[in-house]
Amino acid sequence: MAQGKFVEEDDQWSDPAKGLGRVTLVCLIAAALGLLGLLMFMGKAIDTIEGPQHANAVSKLIANHPADSRLATSFPFSPSYYLKDCPCQSQKDAQLSIPAGSSSIELSASDLFNQQTYFQGRFLNKTAYSETDQGGKQICEKSLTYLLDDDFGFTFHLNAISLAAALAEKDSRAFFIVDSEWDRGTWSDHFLKMPDPGCAPPPPSEMAGCPRSTRHWIVTSSILSAHFSKEFMESFGDNEDLDQVIPEPVPGLIPSSRKSIYQMARSTFFRLFILSEANDQLIRKTKQEIIKSAVWGPSSDLRLPPFISVHIRKGDRHPHDPAHTYDYVPINYYIDSINSTWTRLRDEDPALPESPNVYLASDTPLALEQMRALTPASWKFFHLSEAGGQVIDMAFLGGGWPKPDGSVTLSSTDSEKPLATICTVSSNMCQFGALQLGWEEAFEKSKWINLDLPLSAGWMGVEVPAANTGDSNPNGHGHGSAHHSH
């Protein structure tokens, strides 16, 4: 299938198919009805992470939409606002047939190889794009903006950003993040700023959620599934490689068919997720707290004793395992895995303590109570208080955060890592843990242990909400909450 292109003629997305299919028509009607319930938020300027604040923060008319579409008068809009841009994207892509020789704007096929079709489409737009912002700075030729929201959790957004930023890099787009309505502060509260892309972000009125060939593309949680779908896998995955089922010593799945996608996300991990000094300091303090408490026994040379990490996700996310669709992975699964994992590790290193040291991360304090009630007293657990911070849990769970030198360590001064990480892949925090560990450690050395269908479910990058909605999938997967974000 050939690629699409920009043509400055008409203000609509052109579908060359002979007619709207029944499914497409239903989706368009549903999208139109959805306009009646959209909630708009008063917005602030785009946070370019380091670039200057964009002066055109308030939009009076949304370009690339019908002329009478004046529902939104401020930016950022609600994540679901962009559903109107992507009605049944998969059906449109399936029907799309563009004459040979067409190409998306400035798209280099030699750079994308077999990824051309992912950015296909004809975006016919009579609106003249802005060349400079109000401060006179040149606006980026192409961009991808990610909208942070309060509907989904911290790690959901990090996983989504890891893929969105990688797509921006693939298509030579400047990448921006909108954090104005995020209830976790600003991006720079948590991470270092990115280098200035050298150009200004586009006016919000010139952004569109679909098609992917649009000059200024915006991605939100509500339309994530329109882009990170089967088509994404076919375009960027290793389709000739089969996932490897590993029955023992640790049952698991090596996601070989997604290795190139993993590497895309891992590249973003190193570029964007370097912690701020404040967060780095919190991790160092937590390490000292563990050492002083001697909960895992005495330490030598101010280093943590050996430990494994466990993440127990409750809240509003349920397992993929159909046996527990409306429940949670039983606590005894975790206990059995801790026991077998520590036994295996001691077989490899007899110097390890006889009983396991466990860093326990969970969105409920009941998890620690259950663990202590059902395990021998010799098992030693450390659980961060609720006010401690998720960034700290993520450091101890997955082995740390990236450093400017390309390493991944617990903090800027500490290099300890868990000997293994036990979690459920239906959790975005578990997905991110695999990214932190690295391919070899996580999969080839089986240090990432998934308890949710371990032989058939594996790393996917992000747990995506249901298509064309801001809601959870019917079976309980895919929805997170900023207040229940493990």
C-alpha positions in Angstrom: 0.0 0.0 0.0 1.5 3.3 -1.0 1.9 6.3 1.3 -0.3 9.4 1.4 0.6 13.0 1.1 -0.4 16.6 2.0 -2.3 18.5 -0.6 -3.3 22.0 0.2 -6.7 21.8 -1.4 -9.5 20.7 0.8 -10.1 20.8 4.6 -10.8 17.1 5.2 -9.3 13.7 5.3 -9.8 12.0 2.0 -10.9 8.4 1.9 -10.4 7.0 -1.7 -12.6 3.9 -0.9 -15.8 3.7 -2.9 -18.0 4.3 0.1 -18.3 4.1 3.8 -18.6 0.6 5.1 -21.3 -0.1 7.6 -18.8 -0.3 10.5 -17.2 2.9 9.5 -20.6 4.7 9.3 -21.6 3.4 12.8 -18.3 4.7 14.2 -18.7 8.1 12.5 -22.2 8.4 14.0 -20.9 7.4 17.5 -18.1 9.9 17.2 -20.5 12.7 16.3 -22.7 11.9 19.3 -19.7 11.9 21.5 -19.2 15.6 20.7 -22.2 16.4 22.8 -20.5 15.0 26.0 -17.0 16.4 25.6 -15.7 18.3 28.6 -13.2 21.1 27.9 -10.5 22.2 30.2 -8.9 25.6 30.6 -5.4 25.2 29.3 -2.0 26.5 29.6 0.8 26.7 27.1 2.7 23.7 25.8 5.6 22.5 27.9 8.3 21.8 25.4 10.4 20.4 28.2 13.1 22.9 27.5 11.9 25.0 24.6 10.2 28.4 25.2 6.5 28.5 26.1 4.4 28.8 23.0 2.5 32.0 22.8 -0.5 30.6 20.9 -1.8 28.7 23.8 -5.4 29.7 23.3 -7.3 28.4 20.3 -10.5 30.1 19.1 -11.2 27.8 16.2 -9.9 24.2 15.7 -8.4 23.8 12.2 -8.8 20.6 10.4 -12.3 20.3 11.8 -15.7 21.6 10.5 -15.8 25.4 10.5 -18.6 25.4 13.1 -16.6 23.3 15.5 -16.1 25.9 18.3 -16.6 23.6 21.3 -13.0 24.2 22.5 -11.8 27.7 23.3 -8.7 26.7 25.3 -5.8 24.3 25.2 -5.1 21.5 26.2 -8.4 19.9 25.4 -9.7 16.8 27.0 -7.9 13.6 25.7 -11.2 12.4 24.1 -11.5 15.6 22.1 -9.3 14.0 19.4 -11.6 11.0 19.0 -13.3 13.1 16.2 -10.0 12.9 14.3 -9.7 9.2 14.4 -13.1 7.6 13.8 -12.5 3.9 13.2 -8.9 4.5 12.1 -8.3 0.8 11.5 -11.2 0.6 9.0 -9.9 3.7 7.2 -6.4 2.3 7.0 -7.8 -1.0 5.7 -9.8 0.8 2.9 -7.1 3.2 2.0 -5.5 2.9 -1.4 -3.2 5.6 -2.6 -1.8 5.8 -6.1 1.8 4.7 -6.4 4.4 7.4 -6.1 2.6 9.4 -3.4 4.4 10.0 -0.1 3.6 11.6 3.2 5.1 15.0 3.9 8.9 15.0 3.7 8.8 11.2 4.5 12.0 9.4 3.7 11.2 5.8 2.6 14.9 5.0 2.7 14.9 5.8 6.4 11.7 3.9 7.3 12.1 0.9 5.0 9.0 -1.2 5.5 7.5 1.3 7.9 6.1 3.6 5.1 2.6 2.3 5.3 2.3 3.2 9.0 2.5 6.9 8.2 0.3 6.7 5.1 -2.7 8.9 4.3 -3.7 11.9 2.4 -4.4 14.9 4.6 -6.1 17.5 2.4 -5.9 20.8 4.2 -6.6 24.3 2.9 -5.5 25.9 6.1 -2.1 27.6 5.8 0.2 26.3 8.5 2.0 28.9 10.6 5.7 29.4 9.9 6.6 31.3 13.1 5.2 31.8 16.5 4.3 35.1 18.0 7.9 35.5 19.3 9.2 35.1 15.8 10.7 31.6 16.3 10.5 29.2 13.4 7.8 26.5 14.0 8.8 23.0 13.6 8.3 21.6 10.1 6.7 18.4 11.6 5.9 17.5 15.2 4.4 15.0 17.5 2.9 16.2 20.7 1.9 13.9 23.6 -0.9 15.1 25.9 -0.5 14.0 29.6 -3.8 13.6 31.4 -5.2 12.7 34.9 -7.2 9.8 33.7 -4.3 7.3 33.5 -1.4 6.5 35.7 2.2 7.6 35.8 3.7 4.4 34.2 0.9 4.3 31.6 2.1 7.6 30.3 5.8 6.8 30.5 5.2 3.6 28.5 3.1 5.5 25.9 5.7 8.3 25.7 8.4 5.7 25.1 6.7 4.6 22.0 5.3 8.0 20.8 8.7 9.6 21.1 10.3 6.8 19.2 7.7 7.2 16.4 8.6 10.9 16.3 12.2 10.1 15.9 11.4 7.5 13.1 9.5 10.2 11.2 11.9 13.0 11.9 9.4 15.0 14.0 10.1 17.3 16.8 8.6 15.9 20.0 6.7 17.9 22.7 4.8 17.1 25.9 1.8 18.9 27.2 1.8 18.7 31.0 -0.4 21.7 31.9 -3.4 19.7 33.2 -1.4 16.8 34.7 -2.0 16.3 38.4 1.6 15.3 39.0 3.1 18.7 38.4 5.3 19.4 35.4 7.5 17.0 33.4 10.7 18.7 34.8 9.5 18.0 38.3 10.4 14.4 37.6 12.9 14.3 34.8 15.6 16.4 33.2 14.6 18.6 30.4 15.3 17.5 26.8 17.5 19.5 24.5 15.7 22.3 22.7 14.6 20.9 19.4 15.6 24.2 17.7 12.1 25.1 16.6 8.8 26.2 18.3 5.8 23.9 18.9 2.8 24.4 16.6 -0.3 26.3 17.5 -2.8 23.9 19.1 -5.3 24.7 16.3 -3.0 23.0 13.8 -2.7 19.7 15.7 -4.7 16.6 14.7 -4.9 13.1 16.2 -5.2 11.4 12.8 -4.0 10.6 10.2 -0.4 9.9 11.1 0.8 11.8 8.0 -0.6 15.0 9.4 2.0 17.7 9.8 1.4 18.3 13.5 0.3 15.1 15.1 -1.0 14.9 18.7 -1.4 11.6 20.6 -3.6 11.2 23.7 -4.7 8.3 25.9 -8.1 8.2 24.2 -6.7 7.6 20.7 -3.6 5.6 21.7 -5.2 2.4 20.4 -5.7 3.9 17.0 -2.0 4.1 16.6 -0.4 1.4 18.8 -2.4 -1.5 17.3 -1.8 -4.6 15.2 -0.8 -2.3 12.3 1.9 -0.8 14.5 3.2 -4.3 15.3 3.2 -5.3 11.6 5.1 -2.1 10.7 7.7 -2.0 13.4 7.9 -5.5 14.8 10.1 -8.4 13.9 7.4 -10.3 12.0 9.7 -13.1 10.8 10.7 -14.0 14.4 8.6 -16.0 16.7 8.2 -15.5 20.4 10.1 -18.1 22.4 8.3 -20.0 25.1 10.6 -20.8 28.0 9.0 -23.5 30.2 11.9 -23.7 32.7 13.6 -22.9 35.0 11.3 -19.8 35.0 8.2 -20.1 32.8 8.1 -17.1 30.5 8.0 -15.7 27.0 10.8 -14.0 25.2 9.0 -11.5 22.9 11.3 -11.9 19.9 8.6 -10.6 17.5 8.7 -7.3 19.4 12.4 -6.9 20.0 12.8 -4.0 17.6 9.8 -2.2 19.2 11.4 -2.9 22.6 14.6 -1.3 21.3 12.6 1.8 20.1 11.1 2.2 23.6 14.4 1.6 25.3 16.0 4.3 23.2 13.4 6.8 24.5 14.0 5.5 28.0 17.6 6.7 27.8 16.8 10.0 26.1 13.9 11.2 28.1 13.7 9.5 31.5 16.8 10.8 33.3 15.6 11.7 36.7 15.5 15.2 38.2 18.0 15.8 41.1 15.0 15.9 43.5 13.8 12.4 42.6 17.4 11.1 42.5 17.9 12.4 46.0 14.7 10.6 47.2 16.0 7.3 46.0 19.3 7.8 47.7 17.4 8.6 51.0 15.3 5.5 50.6 18.4 3.4 50.3 19.9 4.8 53.4 16.6 4.2 55.2 16.7 0.5 54.3 20.4 0.3 55.4 19.7 2.0 58.7 16.6 -0.1 59.5 18.7 -3.3 58.9 15.4 -4.9 57.7 17.4 -7.0 55.3 20.3 -7.6 57.7 23.6 -5.7 58.1 25.1 -4.1 55.0 28.8 -3.9 54.0 30.4 -0.9 52.5 27.1 1.0 52.7 25.6 -1.3 50.0 22.2 -2.9 50.1 22.1 -6.6 50.9 21.0 -8.7 48.0 17.2 -8.6 47.3 14.5 -9.4 44.9 11.6 -7.0 44.0 7.9 -7.8 43.8 5.0 -5.6 42.5 1.4 -6.4 43.4 -1.2 -4.5 41.4 -4.7 -4.3 42.7 -6.9 -1.3 42.1 -8.8 -1.1 38.8 -6.6 -3.3 36.7 -7.3 -7.0 36.4 -5.2 -9.8 35.0 -5.3 -11.2 31.5 -5.7 -14.7 32.9 -9.4 -15.6 32.3 -9.4 -17.5 35.6 -9.0 -14.2 37.4 -10.6 -11.7 34.9 -12.7 -10.0 37.6 -10.3 -10.7 40.5 -6.6 -10.5 41.0 -3.7 -12.9 40.7 -3.8 -14.8 44.0 -1.3 -13.9 46.7 0.0 -17.4 46.8 1.3 -17.1 43.2 3.6 -14.4 44.4 4.7 -16.3 47.5 5.4 -19.4 45.4 7.4 -17.4 42.9 9.4 -15.6 45.6 10.3 -19.0 47.2 11.3 -20.7 43.9 13.2 -17.7 42.6 15.2 -17.3 45.8 15.9 -21.0 45.9 17.2 -20.9 42.3 19.3 -17.9 43.1 20.9 -19.6 46.1 21.7 -22.6 43.9 23.7 -20.2 41.7 25.2 -18.3 44.7 25.3 -20.1 48.0 26.5 -17.0 49.7 23.0 -15.5 49.6 21.0 -15.4 52.8 18.9 -18.5 53.5 15.7 -16.5 53.5 14.7 -13.9 50.9 15.0 -10.2 51.1 12.0 -8.6 49.3 11.3 -5.1 48.2 7.5 -5.0 47.9 5.8 -2.3 45.8 2.0 -2.3 45.7 -0.9 0.1 45.4 -2.4 -1.3 48.6 -0.9 -1.7 52.1 -3.0 -4.9 52.5 -0.5 -6.6 50.2 2.2 -6.3 52.9 -0.1 -7.5 55.6 -1.0 -10.6 53.5 2.6 -11.4 52.7 3.7 -11.2 56.3 0.7 -13.3 57.5 1.3 -16.1 54.9 5.1 -16.3 54.9 7.7 -17.5 57.4 8.9 -14.8 59.9 12.4 -15.2 58.4 11.3 -13.6 55.2 12.2 -9.9 55.2 10.1 -7.3 53.5 10.6 -3.6 52.9 7.6 -1.6 51.7 7.6 2.1 51.0 5.0 4.2 52.7 2.1 5.5 50.5 3.6 8.9 50.6 7.0 7.7 49.5 6.6 8.1 45.7 6.2 5.8 42.7 9.4 6.9 41.1 11.2 5.3 44.1 9.3 2.1 43.8 10.1 1.9 40.1 13.8 2.4 40.8 13.9 -0.6 43.1 11.5 -2.7 41.1 13.3 -2.4 37.7 16.9 -1.7 38.7 17.0 2.1 38.4 16.8 4.9 35.9 19.1 6.0 33.1 22.1 8.2 33.5 23.6 10.7 31.0 26.5 8.3 30.5 24.1 5.6 29.2 24.1 3.4 32.3 21.0 2.4 34.3 21.5 2.5 38.1 19.5 2.8 41.2 20.6 6.5 41.7 23.4 8.7 40.6 25.6 7.2 43.4 24.1 3.7 43.9 24.4 0.7 41.6 22.5 -2.0 43.4 19.9 -3.9 41.5 17.3 -6.5 42.3 18.3 -10.1 41.6 14.9 -10.6 40.0 11.6 -8.7 39.4 8.3 -10.5 40.0 5.1 -8.8 38.7 2.1 -9.2 36.4 2.3 -8.1 32.8 -1.2 -6.6 32.9 0.3 -3.8 35.0 2.0 -0.9 33.2 4.5 -0.8 36.0 5.5 -4.4 35.2 5.8 -3.5 31.5 8.1 -0.6 32.4 10.2 -2.8 34.7 11.2 -4.9 31.7 12.3 -1.8 29.9 14.5 -0.8 32.9 16.1 -4.2 33.2 17.2 -4.4 29.5 16.6 -7.2 27.0 19.3 -9.5 28.2 18.6 -9.2 31.9 14.8 -9.2 31.6 14.3 -12.0 29.0 17.4 -14.0 28.2 18.5 -14.3 31.9 14.8 -14.5 33.1 15.1 -11.8 35.7 11.7 -10.4 34.7 9.1 -12.9 36.0 5.5 -12.5 34.8 2.8 -14.3 36.8 -0.1 -13.4 34.5 -0.2 -16.0 31.7 3.6 -16.3 31.7 3.7 -18.7 28.7 1.3 -16.7 26.4 1.4 -13.0 27.6 4.6 -11.0 27.5 6.0 -7.5 27.1 3.8 -5.4 24.8 5.1 -1.9 25.7 2.0 -0.4 27.1 -1.5 -1.5 28.3 -3.7 0.5 25.9 -7.2 1.6 26.7 -10.1 0.4 24.5 -10.3 1.7 21.0 -12.0 5.1 20.4 -12.8 5.6 24.1 -11.3 6.9 27.2 -12.6 4.0 29.2 -11.3 0.6 30.2 -11.7 -2.4 28.1 -14.8 -4.5 28.8 -12.7 -7.3 30.3 -11.0 -5.0 32.8 -7.7 -4.5 30.9 -6.3 -1.2 29.8 -7.5 1.4 32.2 -5.4 3.1 34.8 -5.9 6.0 37.2 -3.6 8.8 38.2 -4.5 7.9 41.7 -4.0 4.1 41.3 -1.1 4.1 39.1 1.0 1.1 40.0 
